[in-house]
């Protein structure tokens, strides 16, 4: 789909997504700006029924891509599953969600409350995704792959429309997992604000998407051991890479220490508890102060469903470099 069509679909999505996910606030703070040496505009995507931006794309997908009564199957670190389960079940669709055996218990419990049929499989997200794909094929069910469905990216793109409507900024940092958020935001900004600098952010301990975008081919890694479970990608979606390469100017990787310190900074100055994947945009600014100095920088606080052990560590304000993986 070309970018003009993407913009049209994204604007249309804004009219069909449940309003509880739209027009999220932009948080700013003078002390945060002083600490980072630039002006931060943080789009707060965690004050909604699923605690992340994922409800936007799931709403638009379920509103346009499913037949009546069709069952959907997905794999998720938690947030996409929550978004899909809420959107699907409200419309009369059963939703099967595969999660890793070590998935964030807060997200798993939320999925259970939402009414999802939860299956545990494998030791990480990509292993769970393969199990979900096999299950869907075996039972002739609709497999929904976050990062591969255009409607999911278009729903995420509504974030960019809202930012452009209400703020002035020169650069944006975007968490990069399977790519729906980057594809949605990047496609909108490339069309409507072509001079905008778009920086995608991964965890150093889960570098598959950075390596793949820089090489132009899918590069799988053996492990993705990061506290940022929402972007812990080990196996990129090869078909999504060409579009994603055009949606950003660079991909930067941030360390576990930088992610945790960004979470602390957000909590201290914005009074928000953000999950690690939601903090990587701020971590990227912290890690590259000269690049962002004195600029107006937007970022997406993409989720707030934090694991209990990490929440406890955050509340203790520990800054140990040897962070355990929850």
C-alpha positions as CSV (number, residue, x, y, z in Angstrom):
1,X,0.0,0.0,0.0
2,X,1.4,3.4,-0.9
3,X,1.7,6.2,1.7
4,X,-1.2,8.2,0.4
5,X,-3.5,5.2,0.8
6,X,-2.0,4.5,4.2
7,X,-2.8,8.1,5.3
8,X,-6.4,7.8,4.0
9,X,-6.9,4.5,5.9
10,X,-5.3,5.9,9.0
11,X,-7.6,8.9,9.0
12,X,-10.6,6.5,8.5
13,X,-9.3,4.4,11.4
14,X,-9.6,7.4,13.7
15,X,-13.3,7.4,13.1
16,X,-13.8,3.8,14.0
17,X,-11.4,3.1,16.9
18,X,-13.0,3.1,20.3
19,X,-12.5,6.7,21.6
20,X,-11.0,5.4,24.9
21,X,-7.8,4.8,22.9
22,X,-7.7,8.1,21.0
23,X,-6.4,11.6,21.9
24,X,-4.0,10.4,24.6
25,X,-2.4,13.2,26.4
26,X,1.1,14.6,25.7
27,X,3.2,14.9,28.9
28,X,5.9,17.5,29.4
29,X,8.0,18.5,32.3
30,X,10.6,21.3,32.7
31,X,12.8,19.2,35.0
32,X,12.7,16.3,32.6
33,X,13.8,18.7,29.8
34,X,16.7,20.0,32.0
35,X,17.8,16.4,32.8
36,X,17.8,15.4,29.1
37,X,19.0,18.7,27.5
38,X,16.0,18.9,25.1
39,X,12.3,19.4,25.1
40,X,10.4,16.1,25.4
41,X,6.8,15.6,24.3
42,X,5.8,12.2,25.6
43,X,2.6,10.7,24.1
44,X,1.1,8.7,27.0
45,X,-0.3,5.5,25.6
46,X,-1.0,3.7,28.9
47,X,-4.1,5.3,30.3
48,X,-6.6,3.1,28.5
49,X,-8.4,-0.2,29.0
50,X,-5.4,-2.4,27.8
51,X,-2.6,-0.2,29.2
52,X,-0.8,0.3,25.8
53,X,-1.1,1.7,22.3
54,X,-2.1,-1.8,20.9
55,X,-5.8,-1.1,21.3
56,X,-5.7,1.3,18.4
57,X,-4.6,-1.1,15.7
58,X,-6.5,-4.0,17.1
59,X,-9.7,-2.0,17.0
60,X,-9.3,-1.0,13.4
61,X,-8.3,-4.6,12.4
62,X,-11.3,-6.1,14.1
63,X,-13.6,-3.5,12.6
64,X,-12.5,-4.1,9.0
65,X,-10.8,-7.5,8.5
66,X,-12.9,-10.2,10.2
67,X,-16.0,-12.1,9.1
68,X,-18.8,-12.5,11.6
69,X,-18.0,-14.9,14.4
70,X,-14.5,-15.6,13.1
71,X,-12.0,-16.8,15.7
72,X,-8.6,-15.1,15.9
73,X,-5.3,-16.5,17.0
74,X,-2.2,-14.5,17.9
75,X,1.0,-14.6,19.9
76,X,1.9,-11.8,22.2
77,X,4.2,-10.6,24.9
78,X,0.9,-9.4,26.3
79,X,-0.1,-6.0,25.0
80,X,-1.1,-7.0,21.5
81,X,-3.0,-9.9,22.9
82,X,-4.9,-7.6,25.3
83,X,-5.7,-5.2,22.5
84,X,-6.9,-7.9,20.1
85,X,-8.8,-9.8,22.8
86,X,-10.7,-6.7,23.8
87,X,-11.5,-5.6,20.3
88,X,-12.4,-9.1,19.1
89,X,-14.5,-10.3,22.0
90,X,-16.5,-7.0,22.1
91,X,-17.5,-7.8,18.5
92,X,-18.4,-11.4,19.1
93,X,-15.2,-13.1,18.1
94,X,-13.3,-15.7,20.2
95,X,-9.6,-14.8,20.7
96,X,-6.9,-17.4,21.3
97,X,-3.6,-15.9,22.6
98,X,-0.3,-17.8,22.8
99,X,2.3,-16.5,25.3
100,X,5.7,-17.6,26.4
101,X,5.9,-19.8,29.5
102,X,7.8,-16.9,31.2
103,X,5.4,-14.2,30.1
104,X,4.8,-11.1,32.3
105,X,2.2,-12.4,34.8
106,X,0.5,-9.0,34.9
107,X,-0.3,-9.2,31.2
108,X,-1.3,-12.9,31.5
109,X,-3.8,-12.1,34.3
110,X,-5.2,-9.2,32.3
111,X,-5.6,-11.5,29.3
112,X,-7.5,-13.9,31.5
113,X,-9.8,-11.2,32.8
114,X,-10.4,-10.0,29.2
115,X,-11.7,-13.4,28.3
116,X,-8.9,-14.6,26.0
117,X,-8.2,-18.3,25.6
118,X,-4.6,-18.4,26.8
119,X,-2.0,-21.0,25.7
120,X,1.5,-21.2,27.1
121,X,4.3,-22.3,24.6
122,X,8.0,-21.9,24.4
123,X,10.6,-19.8,26.2
124,X,10.1,-16.5,24.4
125,X,7.7,-14.6,22.2
126,X,8.9,-16.0,18.9
127,X,8.6,-19.6,20.1
128,X,5.0,-18.8,21.2
129,X,4.3,-17.2,17.8
130,X,5.4,-20.4,16.0
131,X,3.1,-22.4,18.2
132,X,0.2,-20.0,17.5
133,X,0.8,-20.3,13.8
134,X,0.7,-24.1,14.0
135,X,-2.4,-24.1,16.1
136,X,-4.2,-21.7,13.7
137,X,-3.4,-23.8,10.7
138,X,-4.4,-27.0,12.4
139,X,-7.8,-25.7,13.4
140,X,-8.3,-23.5,10.3
141,X,-8.5,-20.3,12.3
142,X,-7.4,-16.7,11.4
143,X,-3.8,-16.1,12.5
144,X,-3.1,-12.5,13.3
145,X,0.5,-11.5,13.2
146,X,1.4,-8.2,14.9
147,X,3.7,-6.3,12.5
148,X,2.3,-8.0,9.4
149,X,-1.3,-6.7,9.2
150,X,-1.7,-3.3,7.5
151,X,-4.7,-2.4,9.6
152,X,-2.8,-2.8,12.8
153,X,-0.1,-0.4,11.6
154,X,-2.8,2.1,10.4
155,X,-4.4,2.1,13.8
156,X,-1.0,2.8,15.4
157,X,-0.5,5.6,12.8
158,X,-3.3,7.6,14.5
159,X,-0.8,8.5,17.2
160,X,1.2,10.4,14.6
161,X,-1.9,12.3,13.3
162,X,-2.7,13.3,16.9
163,X,0.9,14.5,17.5
164,X,1.0,16.6,14.4
165,X,-2.4,18.1,15.3
166,X,-1.4,19.2,18.7
167,X,2.4,19.7,19.0
168,X,5.5,21.0,17.2
169,X,8.5,18.8,17.2
170,X,11.6,18.1,15.1
171,X,12.3,14.4,15.9
172,X,10.6,11.4,17.3
173,X,11.9,8.2,19.0
174,X,9.8,5.1,18.4
175,X,10.0,1.7,20.2
176,X,10.7,-1.0,17.6
177,X,9.4,-4.5,18.1
178,X,7.8,-6.3,15.2
179,X,7.2,-2.9,13.6
180,X,3.6,-2.0,13.6
181,X,4.2,1.2,15.7
182,X,7.1,2.3,13.5
183,X,5.2,1.5,10.2
184,X,2.1,3.4,11.4
185,X,3.9,6.4,12.7
186,X,6.7,6.5,10.1
187,X,4.4,6.2,7.1
188,X,2.3,9.2,8.4
189,X,5.2,11.4,9.2
190,X,7.1,10.6,5.9
191,X,4.0,11.8,4.0
192,X,2.9,14.8,6.2
193,X,6.2,15.9,7.8
194,X,8.9,14.6,5.4
195,X,11.7,16.5,7.2
196,X,11.0,14.9,10.6
197,X,13.8,12.8,11.9
198,X,12.5,9.3,13.0
199,X,14.6,7.2,15.3
200,X,13.6,3.6,15.9
201,X,14.8,2.1,19.2
202,X,15.6,-1.5,20.1
203,X,17.1,-3.1,23.2
204,X,20.8,-4.0,22.8
205,X,20.0,-7.5,24.2
206,X,17.3,-7.9,21.4
207,X,19.1,-6.5,18.3
208,X,17.5,-8.6,15.6
209,X,15.4,-5.7,14.1
210,X,18.4,-3.3,14.1
211,X,20.6,-5.9,12.4
212,X,17.9,-6.7,9.9
213,X,17.0,-3.2,8.9
214,X,20.6,-2.2,8.5
215,X,21.4,-5.3,6.4
216,X,18.2,-5.3,4.4
217,X,17.5,-8.9,5.2
218,X,15.9,-10.8,8.1
219,X,18.6,-11.7,10.6
220,X,17.5,-13.9,13.5
221,X,19.3,-14.0,16.8
222,X,19.6,-16.9,19.2
223,X,18.3,-15.0,22.2
224,X,16.4,-11.8,23.1
225,X,17.1,-11.5,26.8
226,X,15.9,-8.0,27.7
227,X,13.6,-6.5,30.4
228,X,11.8,-4.8,27.5
229,X,9.6,-7.8,26.8
230,X,7.4,-5.8,24.5
231,X,10.2,-5.4,21.9
232,X,12.0,-8.7,22.6
233,X,12.1,-9.8,18.9
234,X,14.3,-12.7,18.0
235,X,12.8,-13.5,14.5
236,X,11.9,-10.4,12.4
237,X,9.0,-10.5,9.9
238,X,10.9,-10.5,6.6
239,X,8.0,-9.1,4.5
240,X,7.8,-6.1,6.8
241,X,11.4,-5.0,6.5
242,X,11.3,-3.0,3.2
243,X,8.6,-0.7,4.4
244,X,10.1,-0.3,7.8
245,X,13.5,0.8,6.3
246,X,11.7,3.7,4.7
247,X,10.0,4.7,7.9
248,X,13.1,5.6,10.0
249,X,16.3,7.5,9.6
250,X,18.2,5.3,12.0
251,X,17.9,2.4,14.5
252,X,19.6,2.8,17.9
253,X,20.1,0.2,20.6
254,X,19.9,1.0,24.3
255,X,21.3,-1.0,27.2
256,X,19.4,-2.6,30.0
257,X,20.8,0.0,32.4
258,X,19.7,2.8,30.1
259,X,16.2,1.4,29.8
260,X,15.9,1.1,33.6
261,X,17.3,4.6,34.2
262,X,14.8,5.9,31.7
263,X,12.0,4.2,33.6
264,X,13.2,5.9,36.8
265,X,13.4,9.3,35.1
266,X,9.9,9.0,33.7
267,X,8.5,8.0,37.1
268,X,10.4,10.8,38.9
269,X,9.4,13.6,36.5
270,X,6.2,12.5,34.8
271,X,4.8,10.5,37.7
272,X,4.2,7.6,35.4
273,X,5.1,3.9,35.7
274,X,6.1,2.8,32.2
275,X,7.1,-0.7,31.2
276,X,10.6,-1.1,29.8
277,X,9.5,-1.2,26.1
278,X,7.6,2.1,26.7
279,X,10.7,3.8,28.1
280,X,13.2,3.0,25.3
281,X,12.5,6.3,23.5
282,X,13.6,8.3,26.5
283,X,16.5,5.9,26.9
284,X,17.6,6.7,23.4
285,X,17.6,10.4,24.2
286,X,19.6,9.8,27.3
287,X,22.2,7.7,25.4
288,X,22.7,10.3,22.7
289,X,22.5,13.7,24.4
290,X,24.5,15.6,21.8
291,X,22.3,14.4,18.9
292,X,19.1,15.6,20.6
293,X,20.5,18.7,22.4
294,X,18.1,21.6,22.5
295,X,15.7,20.0,20.1
296,X,11.9,19.3,20.4
297,X,11.7,15.5,20.6
298,X,8.5,13.5,20.7
299,X,8.4,9.9,22.0
300,X,5.7,7.3,22.6
301,X,5.3,5.9,26.1
302,X,3.9,2.8,24.5
303,X,2.7,0.8,27.5
304,X,2.5,0.5,31.3
305,X,1.9,-3.2,32.0
306,X,5.0,-3.7,34.2
307,X,5.9,-7.0,35.7
308,X,5.7,-7.2,39.6
309,X,9.4,-7.9,40.2
310,X,10.4,-5.0,38.0
311,X,7.8,-2.7,39.6
312,X,9.3,-3.5,43.0
313,X,12.8,-2.8,41.7
314,X,11.7,0.5,40.2
315,X,10.1,1.6,43.5
316,X,13.4,0.9,45.2
317,X,15.0,3.3,42.7
318,X,17.9,0.8,42.3
319,X,20.3,1.6,39.5
320,X,22.3,-1.7,39.5
321,X,23.8,-2.4,36.2
322,X,23.3,-6.2,36.6
323,X,19.5,-6.1,36.1
324,X,17.7,-9.5,36.4
325,X,15.4,-10.5,33.6
326,X,11.9,-10.8,35.1
